[in-house]
Amino acid sequence: MNKQVSEVGIDEVGRGAVFGPVFSAVVVLNEKNKYLLRQFGVVDSKKLTPKKRKLLLPKILLLSSDYGIGQSSAREIDKLGIRVATELSMMRALKKLKEKPSKIIVDGPLLLRPWTGTQKNIVSGDSKFISIASASIVAKVSRDNLMERLEKKYPGFLIFKNKGYGTNEHLSIIKDIGVTNLHRKSFLKKSNLI
């Protein structure tokens, strides 16, 4: 039997935010489905509108051979640092796959240190590999959906709008009303906000 070669891409979102978890997603694609997703308009999530990302998500999930989503909490980020917390979210995403891939393609310059298999790091990988672009969309939509739900729990921080990033507006709100248990204290200390 001819076993199809799969491309396994992994990416994270929310690394630079000041509120909420960092999310990672891994997407496994065969050649045919990579081509189909390219035709549908899958590119780096940052180049797409929120509406387009939401429309692409079900297509990616349908056409992927497998996928996984992992996250690491604001508390873990404060305790372990952003790099270790990001690796943790990536490992959690990878553990959700039905079988361990023999090779992964990681977006960015940093090695996924806990990974024992073969890996390749690609800077701007989300604009070079459809599997990474797909992973970036899955992670981004998943995290954005959570941010919209958290807006109800933490009103006043405009989380639905800033998605937890440290916009000037978000930072001035923190100065006015303080921080929540989902704000990354380690990030805010660096900015002398707390």
C-alpha positions in Angstrom: 0.0 0.0 0.0 1.3 3.4 -0.9 1.4 5.4 2.3 0.9 9.1 1.5 3.5 11.6 2.8 1.9 14.0 5.2 3.1 17.5 6.2 2.7 18.3 9.9 2.8 22.0 10.7 2.6 23.6 14.1 2.1 27.3 15.1 1.2 29.3 18.1 -0.8 32.5 18.7 -1.0 34.9 21.6 2.6 34.7 22.5 2.9 38.5 22.8 -0.5 39.1 24.5 -0.8 40.5 28.1 -4.0 38.6 28.9 -5.1 35.0 28.5 -3.4 31.8 27.4 -1.0 31.1 24.5 -2.6 28.7 22.0 -0.9 26.2 19.6 -2.3 24.1 16.9 -0.9 21.3 14.8 -2.4 20.3 11.4 -1.6 17.2 9.4 -2.2 17.5 5.6 -1.6 15.2 2.6 -0.6 16.7 -0.8 -4.1 16.7 -2.3 -5.6 18.5 0.6 -2.8 21.0 0.8 -3.6 21.9 -2.8 -7.3 22.2 -2.0 -6.8 24.4 1.0 -4.5 26.7 -1.1 -7.3 27.0 -3.6 -9.7 27.9 -0.8 -7.4 30.8 0.1 -5.5 29.4 3.1 -2.5 31.7 3.8 -0.9 33.0 7.0 -3.7 33.9 9.4 -2.3 37.4 9.9 -3.1 38.1 6.2 -6.8 37.2 6.6 -9.8 39.0 8.0 -11.4 37.4 11.1 -14.4 36.6 9.0 -12.3 34.8 6.3 -10.5 32.8 9.1 -13.8 31.7 10.6 -15.0 30.5 7.1 -11.7 28.6 6.5 -11.7 26.8 9.9 -14.3 24.1 9.1 -12.6 23.4 5.7 -9.2 23.0 7.4 -10.7 20.6 10.1 -12.5 18.6 7.4 -9.5 18.3 5.1 -6.8 17.7 7.7 -5.8 14.0 8.3 -5.5 15.0 12.0 -5.2 18.1 14.1 -4.6 19.1 17.7 -5.0 22.2 19.8 -3.1 23.0 23.0 -2.9 25.9 25.4 -0.9 27.2 28.3 -2.5 29.5 30.9 -1.5 33.0 32.0 -0.4 31.4 35.3 1.9 28.9 33.5 3.3 31.8 31.4 4.1 33.8 34.6 5.6 30.8 36.4 7.6 29.2 33.5 8.2 32.1 31.1 6.7 32.5 27.7 9.1 30.2 25.8 8.5 27.1 28.1 4.8 27.9 28.2 4.6 28.0 24.4 6.5 24.7 24.2 4.0 23.2 26.7 1.1 24.4 24.5 2.7 22.9 21.4 3.4 19.6 23.2 -0.3 19.5 24.4 -1.4 20.0 20.8 0.9 17.3 19.5 -0.3 14.8 22.2 -3.8 15.1 20.8 -2.8 13.6 17.4 -3.9 10.0 16.9 -0.3 9.0 16.1 3.0 10.7 16.8 4.3 12.2 13.5 7.8 11.3 12.4 8.6 14.9 11.4 7.1 18.3 12.3 7.6 21.7 10.8 7.6 24.4 13.5 6.9 28.1 12.7 9.6 30.4 13.9 13.3 30.2 14.7 13.1 28.4 18.1 13.4 24.7 18.5 10.6 22.8 20.2 13.0 21.5 22.9 10.8 18.8 24.5 10.1 17.2 21.0 12.1 14.0 20.6 11.2 13.4 16.9 12.6 15.2 13.8 11.7 18.9 13.4 12.4 21.7 11.0 12.2 25.3 12.0 10.9 27.7 9.4 11.0 31.5 10.0 7.7 32.9 8.5 6.7 29.3 8.0 3.0 30.3 8.0 3.6 32.0 4.6 5.7 29.1 3.2 3.8 25.9 4.3 0.0 25.3 4.0 0.1 23.0 7.1 1.6 25.8 9.2 -0.8 28.4 7.7 -3.7 26.1 8.5 -2.3 25.6 12.1 -2.1 29.4 12.5 -5.7 29.7 11.5 -6.9 26.9 13.8 -5.0 28.4 16.7 -6.0 32.0 16.0 -9.8 31.3 15.6 -9.7 29.0 18.7 -8.0 31.7 20.8 -10.2 34.5 19.4 -13.3 32.5 20.2 -12.1 32.1 23.8 -11.3 35.8 24.0 -14.9 36.7 22.9 -16.3 34.4 25.6 -13.9 35.9 28.3 -15.2 39.4 27.4 -18.4 38.4 29.2 -16.5 37.3 32.3 -14.1 40.2 32.3 -16.1 43.2 31.0 -14.5 46.6 30.7 -11.1 45.4 29.2 -12.4 45.3 25.6 -11.0 41.8 25.2 -13.4 41.1 22.2 -11.6 44.0 20.5 -7.9 43.7 21.6 -7.9 39.9 21.9 -5.8 40.2 25.1 -3.0 42.1 23.4 -1.4 45.1 25.1 -3.0 47.9 22.9 -2.7 51.4 24.3 -6.4 51.3 25.1 -6.1 48.0 27.0 -3.0 49.2 28.9 -4.8 52.4 29.9 -7.8 50.4 31.2 -5.4 48.3 33.3 -4.0 51.5 34.8 -7.6 52.6 35.6 -9.1 49.3 36.9 -6.2 47.0 37.6 -5.5 43.5 36.5 -7.5 40.2 36.5 -6.3 36.7 37.3 -5.9 36.1 33.5 -3.5 39.0 33.0 0.1 38.0 32.6 1.7 39.7 35.5 5.2 38.9 34.3 4.5 40.9 31.0 2.9 43.8 32.8 5.8 44.1 35.4 8.2 44.6 32.4 6.0 47.5 31.2 5.9 48.8 34.8 2.1 48.6 34.8 1.9 46.6 38.1 
